[in-house]
């Protein structure tokens, strides 16, 4: 029998790739043999880790949990979902993928991904860094190379420009390049070299606070900075706000005024924050729905289905079930084929909750004709509710039933009286009914 092994490692003892400046705690979990390496999917903003064994392992290991994470109910033989206590989270698989290391961070995650560190390119001519690309100064040329994805060449030019760069831009970018490859200590050293007396130094100090988890406040009002720097800082602060638990506030900061400038270069990050806010509403649900409706092209977005599902549940909880079903229907074409049956079932349920059995019935017929309406509990419940709804619609209104019942009662009373009169002996029809003798 496989038994999970949990090892606690204090930050002071963490070596190399677990830098002291960013690490609060570490746990290592031994994984059961799977015949091939596992794959790991990090969802730090959702405080989740997904492990996929090379081959289905059933039942999933119930012992795979720690003080940082536990197995979520949706865990299956093909995907093990660990729900963690914090969003300030990192994880990686050891060589051979038989051990999972879970790291609680002092600050917020820095790895690339949908919720990763935002990227912002700065055209040199707009930032007093020289002429347009390919650049007329050392830092300008290096930034152009960085924009083109030529990281090694950009790094060499930034290093060459560093001694004479009094603005701190070269140090800032060298820190960013170090962080891209996971060299956190190198990134911290470069950010510290940028100083705080310039606009680039202000950006570097905010990056440092993201890594070490210390509070940060700009030494100058943000609107005193050049507009591109201001929008980058506002995006970073919103991301930090989301990771620290105020996800709805972060979504409000990004979407309340429409498309935020910083989101143009970081579309996936901004959508990801909104999805998480919709999944975990902690304020006015109608504010969240209004933010969702402000997203341009939301029905064709890479996050279209996730946003629609989450917005639909917010709407349903607020009593707008028909609106929720309509939102889901609008993105059905983007739902993966293997998920369409369950997706349609939930949509039909919402139409029924919204007292719209006609649309629910159309969805049921569509799903049934394409083999999606499986004989599971959800679809059986939909079918029963449809039958009850249409049966109720075929039945006459209660007032009509009551009126007909009264007419029938009157007719029965008249018939009874006529029958009694017919049974009386001739000559006594006009006698007092009280004197009538029982019939034999």
Rosetta blueprint (number, residue, H / E / L):
1 X L
2 X L
3 X L
4 X L
5 X L
6 X E
7 X E
8 X E
9 X E
10 X E
11 X H
12 X H
13 X H
14 X L
15 X L
16 X L
17 X L
18 X L
19 X L
20 X L
21 X L
22 X L
23 X E
24 X E
25 X E
26 X E
27 X E
28 X E
29 X E
30 X E
31 X L
32 X L
33 X L
34 X L
35 X L
36 X L
37 X L
38 X L
39 X E
40 X E
41 X E
42 X E
43 X E
44 X L
45 X L
46 X L
47 X L
48 X E
49 X E
50 X E
51 X E
52 X E
53 X L
54 X L
55 X L
56 X L
57 X L
58 X L
59 X L
60 X L
61 X L
62 X L
63 X L
64 X L
65 X L
66 X L
67 X L
68 X L
69 X E
70 X E
71 X E
72 X L
73 X L
74 X L
75 X L
76 X L
77 X L
78 X L
79 X L
80 X E
81 X E
82 X E
83 X E
84 X E
85 X L
86 X L
87 X L
88 X L
89 X E
90 X E
91 X E
92 X E
93 X E
94 X L
95 X L
96 X L
97 X L
98 X L
99 X E
100 X E
101 X E
102 X E
103 X E
104 X E
105 X E
106 X L
107 X L
108 X L
109 X L
110 X L
111 X L
112 X L
113 X L
114 X L
115 X L
116 X L
117 X L
118 X L
119 X L
120 X L
121 X L
122 X L
123 X L
124 X H
125 X H
126 X H
127 X L
128 X L
129 X L
130 X L
131 X L
132 X L
133 X L
134 X L
135 X L
136 X L
137 X L
138 X H
139 X H
140 X H
141 X H
142 X H
143 X H
144 X H
145 X H
146 X H
147 X H
148 X L
149 X L
150 X L
151 X H
152 X H
153 X H
154 X H
155 X H
156 X H
157 X H
158 X H
159 X H
160 X H
161 X H
162 X H
163 X L
164 X L
165 X L
166 X L
167 X L
168 X L
169 X H
170 X H
171 X H
172 X H
173 X H
174 X H
175 X H
176 X H
177 X H
178 X H
179 X H
180 X H
181 X L
182 X L
183 X L
184 X H
185 X H
186 X H
187 X H
188 X H
189 X H
190 X H
191 X H
192 X H
193 X H
194 X L
195 X L
196 X L
197 X L
198 X L
199 X H
200 X H
201 X H
202 X H
203 X H
204 X H
205 X H
206 X H
207 X H
208 X H
209 X H
210 X H
211 X H
212 X H
213 X L
214 X L
215 X L
216 X L
217 X L
218 X L
219 X L
220 X L
221 X L
222 X H
223 X H
224 X H
225 X L
226 X L
227 X H
228 X H
229 X H
230 X H
231 X H
232 X H
233 X H
234 X H
235 X H
236 X H
237 X H
238 X H
239 X H
240 X H
241 X H
242 X H
243 X H
244 X L
245 X L
246 X L
247 X H
248 X H
249 X H
250 X H
251 X H
252 X H
253 X H
254 X H
255 X H
256 X L
257 X L
258 X L
259 X L
260 X L
261 X H
262 X H
263 X H
264 X L
265 X L
266 X L
267 X H
268 X H
269 X H
270 X H
271 X H
272 X H
273 X H
274 X H
275 X H
276 X H
277 X H
278 X H
279 X H
280 X L
281 X L
282 X L
283 X L
284 X L
285 X H
286 X H
287 X H
288 X H
289 X H
290 X H
291 X H
292 X H
293 X H
294 X L
295 X L
296 X L
297 X L
298 X H
299 X H
300 X H
301 X L
302 X L
303 X L
304 X H
305 X H
306 X H
307 X H
308 X H
309 X H
310 X H
311 X H
312 X H
313 X H
314 X H
315 X H
316 X H
317 X H
318 X L
319 X L
320 X L
321 X H
322 X H
323 X H
324 X H
325 X H
326 X H
327 X H
328 X H
329 X H
330 X H
331 X L
332 X H
333 X H
334 X H
335 X L
336 X L
337 X H
338 X H
339 X H
340 X H
341 X H
342 X H
343 X H
344 X H
345 X H
346 X H
347 X H
348 X H
349 X H
350 X H
351 X H
352 X H
353 X H
354 X L
355 X L
356 X L
357 X H
358 X H
359 X H
360 X H
361 X H
362 X H
363 X H
364 X H
365 X H
366 X H
367 X H
368 X H
369 X H
370 X L
371 X L
372 X L
373 X L
374 X L
375 X L
376 X L
377 X H
378 X H
379 X H
380 X H
381 X H
382 X H
383 X H
384 X H
385 X H
386 X H
387 X H
388 X H
389 X H
390 X H
391 X H
392 X H
393 X H
394 X H
395 X L
396 X L
397 X L
398 X H
399 X H
400 X H
401 X H
402 X H
403 X H
404 X H
405 X H
406 X H
407 X H
408 X H
409 X H
410 X H
411 X H
412 X H
413 X H
414 X H
415 X H
416 X H
417 X H
418 X H
419 X H
420 X H
421 X H
422 X H
423 X H
424 X L
425 X L
426 X L
427 X L
428 X L
429 X L
430 X L
431 X L
432 X L
433 X H
434 X H
435 X H
436 X L
437 X L
438 X L
439 X L
440 X L
